[in-house]
């Protein structure tokens, strides 16, 4: 069961802290002294001053994108849900496709909105389908992922049933925004492997191609995080503009949690932000945790402005919930504790509402976490000043 988080001092030395302690870091080995030299010479992880949001937005190269030429592709009903697939053009690549989910009986009532952000999870063939069902249902691969990460539930649809307009868009590299194999370098797309289906082949190639995307983004003066954040900002603006939707919050697990954190940092119109199993200090990630994450987590230059929890706390004064899994295999507990302490300090200074939940859980958004987040969103994201539609 969730519990009150343990305490830790901001700036306390940790095995991965470049400021002190044993310097042999996993995955750097004999080169571990690089961390201390870089920290001393480049001034890493400083306490941020005023204007962090603007400086971080510039460092990430967040693009100003618009969901243009919105089209309704199809509609359906499934049980108590009404679904709509919409698409839009952000100016490059194939059209973004997204699901809009609402309670079937809501009609045209104005509901609070939530931008539900799909995870990374090494699965890029599917995007929105990982957390929401279209009219065709879901694939066996998606069923396996949901069982491992989401308690077997398509959580975006379940959230919609609680009285929300839920928008679930694909992001660059996933689903409708996949990079065709033919456009990848030959050594990246690889050769067909026996028994590996179309989805599996794409996921294997996309994992290698993410390095290529990150390089292009850097050369173009942006970052993978900056492009995806630009897409999510456009999606949030579209959702707020719908006549059936009021204030809009956001939520996501892992890579989706990072997307939620970035949206909260850069979009002052986001009503509330829920980040699940994603937040740690960069300092603690250095000890063997860097390799397990997407390039979206490592925009060049950000660590010279702040540590990651400082950026997450830029959501203030909007309400923020961060869910920490105490047994998360790809995030260190020391880093989560440090993050919680840092965010608490920022929110206390802003006199704003921050909820940090430490749970006996791993890297997942299970049913207990979902219920906690759903209730929290119902409290902080309200249509017309009242509670959620029932």
Secondary structure, DSSP 8 states (H G I E B T S, - for coil): --EE-----TT---TT-TTSS----TTTGGGTHHHHHHHHHHTTT----TTHHHHHHHHHT------EEEEEEEEEEETTEEEEEEEEE-SSSS-EEEEEEEEGGGTT--EEEEEEE---TT--S-SGGGTS-BTTB--HHHHHHHHHHSTT--HHHHHHHTTEEEEEE--TTSGGG---GGGS-HHHH----TT--HHHHHHHHHHHHHHHHHHHHHHTTS-HHHHHHHHHHHHHHHHHHSTTEEEEEEEEETHHHHHHHHHHHH-TTEEEEEEES----HHHHTTTTSTTS-GGG--TTGGGT--HHHHHGGGTTSEEEEEEETT-TTS-HHHHHHHHHHHHHHHHHHT--EEEEEES--SS--HHHHHHHHHHHHHH--STTS----
